[in-house]
Amino acid sequence: MTEVTPEAQFDNFFALFEQPVQFEVEQHSLDQHLRQLQKRYHPDNVAKNTTNIAQAQQQSEQASALINQAYQTLSAPDSRAGYLLGMQGQAQTLEQSIADLDFLDDAMQMRIDLDEAIEAKDKQALEQLHPQITERLDKQSERFSQAYQKQDWQTAIDATQKLKFLVKLNADITAGLDDVANTAHSDDDDLYV
């Protein structure tokens, strides 16, 4: 008897990770469920339940891809918000441009500041930008959560579009800080050559 893959067993990512269908998630719980699902659908474990090794390998690969996609979607606030909107049939306008000119001005200034700090490898400037972006991420996350609960789809869509931009900025700051740290570490290594 072959084990059923996650696609047939679960109809959504929240169910797959045994999470309530809501914006707020506990990262620790997601991480725990990820490890459990990876173990459960590991090729060796799937192969125990079938005589067809090739089929077991294919099922394991499909399950692994679905599990990883679900984890990535639920872990990031922008993709989680988009997924929730999709579940409600409200994601069709997510790819439209942001119409809030004040947000765009602020976001573009942060992007310019970020690019300059990364180019100059200015750790202090990056460290000053990081909490600003985190604060804006928190604000838009809260805004999405409230709008979603009230089924105010237009506000939820707007918050999701802004979350996408802010998540990208946050990832770029993190990468910039890592690059600066690696450069400093590499320079330290050069002292001992």
C-alpha positions as CSV (number, residue, x, y, z in Angstrom):
1,M,0.0,0.0,0.0
2,T,1.4,3.4,-1.0
3,E,1.2,6.5,1.2
4,V,-0.9,9.3,-0.1
5,T,1.1,12.4,-1.1
6,P,0.5,15.8,0.6
7,E,-1.4,17.1,-2.5
8,A,-4.1,14.5,-2.0
9,Q,-4.0,14.6,1.8
10,F,-4.2,18.4,2.3
11,D,-6.1,21.0,0.4
12,N,-4.1,24.0,1.6
13,F,-0.7,25.0,3.0
14,F,-2.2,25.9,6.4
15,A,-3.7,22.4,6.8
16,L,-0.4,20.8,5.6
17,F,1.4,22.6,8.4
18,E,-1.5,22.2,10.9
19,Q,-1.8,26.0,11.3
20,P,-5.0,28.0,11.6
21,V,-5.9,29.9,8.5
22,Q,-4.8,33.3,9.6
23,F,-2.1,35.8,8.9
24,E,-0.3,35.4,12.2
25,V,1.8,32.2,12.4
26,E,4.3,30.9,14.8
27,Q,7.7,30.4,13.0
28,H,8.8,27.9,15.6
29,S,5.7,25.8,14.9
30,L,6.3,26.0,11.1
31,D,9.9,24.9,11.6
32,Q,8.8,21.9,13.7
33,H,6.2,20.8,11.2
34,L,8.7,21.3,8.3
35,R,11.1,18.8,10.0
36,Q,8.3,16.4,10.7
37,L,7.0,16.5,7.1
38,Q,10.5,16.2,5.7
39,K,11.1,13.1,7.8
40,R,7.7,11.6,6.9
41,Y,8.1,12.1,3.2
42,H,11.8,11.3,3.0
43,P,12.5,8.8,0.2
44,D,13.5,6.1,2.6
45,N,10.3,6.4,4.6
46,V,8.1,6.6,1.4
47,A,9.9,3.5,0.0
48,K,9.0,1.4,3.1
49,N,5.4,1.6,2.0
50,T,5.7,0.6,-1.6
51,T,7.4,-2.0,-3.7
52,N,7.9,0.4,-6.6
53,I,11.1,2.3,-5.8
54,A,10.8,4.7,-8.8
55,Q,7.3,5.6,-7.8
56,A,8.3,6.1,-4.2
57,Q,11.1,8.4,-5.4
58,Q,8.8,10.4,-7.5
59,Q,6.2,10.7,-4.7
60,S,8.9,11.8,-2.3
61,E,10.2,14.5,-4.8
62,Q,6.7,15.8,-5.4
63,A,5.9,15.9,-1.7
64,S,9.2,17.6,-0.9
65,A,8.6,20.3,-3.5
66,L,5.1,20.9,-2.1
67,I,6.3,21.0,1.5
68,N,9.1,23.4,0.6
69,Q,6.8,25.7,-1.4
70,A,4.3,25.7,1.5
71,Y,6.9,26.5,4.0
72,Q,8.4,29.4,2.0
73,T,4.9,30.7,1.4
74,L,3.8,30.6,5.0
75,S,7.2,31.9,6.4
76,A,7.2,35.2,4.6
77,P,4.5,37.8,5.4
78,D,4.1,39.0,1.8
79,S,3.6,35.5,0.3
80,R,1.5,34.4,3.3
81,A,-0.8,37.5,2.8
82,G,-1.0,36.8,-1.0
83,Y,-1.8,33.2,-0.3
84,L,-4.6,34.1,2.1
85,L,-6.0,36.5,-0.5
86,G,-5.8,33.8,-3.1
87,M,-7.8,31.5,-0.8
88,Q,-10.5,34.1,-0.7
89,G,-10.4,34.7,-4.5
90,Q,-9.0,38.2,-4.0
91,A,-5.5,37.9,-5.4
92,Q,-6.2,38.9,-9.0
93,T,-5.0,42.6,-8.6
94,L,-1.9,41.9,-6.5
95,E,0.5,42.5,-9.4
96,Q,-0.8,46.0,-10.1
97,S,1.4,49.0,-9.2
98,I,1.2,50.6,-5.8
99,A,-0.9,53.7,-6.1
100,D,0.1,55.3,-2.7
101,L,2.6,58.1,-3.8
102,D,3.7,58.8,-0.2
103,F,4.6,55.2,0.3
104,L,6.4,55.1,-3.0
105,D,8.4,58.3,-2.2
106,D,9.4,56.8,1.2
107,A,10.2,53.4,-0.3
108,M,12.3,54.9,-3.1
109,Q,14.3,57.0,-0.7
110,M,14.9,53.9,1.4
111,R,16.0,52.0,-1.7
112,I,18.4,54.8,-2.7
113,D,19.8,54.9,0.9
114,L,20.1,51.2,0.9
115,D,21.9,51.0,-2.5
116,E,24.3,53.8,-1.4
117,A,25.1,52.0,1.9
118,I,25.6,48.7,0.1
119,E,27.9,50.2,-2.5
120,A,29.9,52.0,0.2
121,K,29.8,48.9,2.4
122,D,28.6,51.2,5.2
123,K,27.6,48.9,8.0
124,Q,26.4,51.7,10.3
125,A,24.0,53.1,7.6
126,L,22.7,49.6,6.9
127,E,22.2,49.0,10.7
128,Q,20.2,52.3,10.9
129,L,18.0,51.4,7.9
130,H,17.2,47.9,9.2
131,P,14.9,48.9,12.1
132,Q,13.1,51.5,9.9
133,I,12.2,48.8,7.4
134,T,11.3,46.3,10.2
135,E,8.9,48.9,11.6
136,R,7.3,49.5,8.3
137,L,7.0,45.7,7.8
138,D,5.3,45.4,11.2
139,K,2.9,48.2,10.4
140,Q,1.9,46.7,7.0
141,S,1.5,43.3,8.6
142,E,-0.8,44.6,11.2
143,R,-2.7,46.6,8.6
144,F,-3.1,43.4,6.5
145,S,-4.2,41.3,9.4
146,Q,-6.9,43.8,10.4
147,A,-8.2,44.3,6.9
148,Y,-8.2,40.5,6.3
149,Q,-10.3,39.9,9.4
150,K,-12.7,42.6,8.4
151,Q,-12.7,41.3,4.8
152,D,-11.7,44.7,3.6
153,W,-10.1,43.3,0.5
154,Q,-8.9,46.5,-1.1
155,T,-6.9,47.5,2.0
156,A,-5.6,43.9,2.4
157,I,-4.4,44.0,-1.2
158,D,-2.7,47.4,-0.8
159,A,-1.0,46.1,2.4
160,T,0.2,43.0,0.6
161,Q,1.6,45.0,-2.3
162,K,3.5,47.1,0.2
163,L,4.7,44.0,2.1
164,K,6.2,42.6,-1.1
165,F,8.3,45.7,-1.6
166,L,9.3,45.9,2.1
167,V,10.2,42.2,2.3
168,K,12.5,42.7,-0.7
169,L,14.1,45.7,0.9
170,N,14.6,43.8,4.2
171,A,16.2,40.8,2.3
172,D,18.5,43.3,0.5
173,I,19.6,44.9,3.8
174,T,20.2,41.5,5.4
175,A,22.3,40.5,2.3
176,G,24.2,43.8,2.5
177,L,25.0,43.3,6.2
178,D,26.1,39.8,5.5
179,D,28.3,41.1,2.6
180,V,29.9,43.7,4.8
181,A,30.5,41.2,7.6
182,N,32.1,38.7,5.1
183,T,34.2,41.5,3.6
184,A,35.4,42.5,7.1
185,H,36.1,38.8,7.9
186,S,38.0,38.4,4.6
187,D,40.1,41.5,5.3
188,D,40.9,40.0,8.8
189,D,42.0,36.8,7.1
190,D,44.3,38.8,4.7
191,L,46.2,40.1,7.8
192,Y,47.3,36.5,8.5
193,V,48.4,35.6,5.0
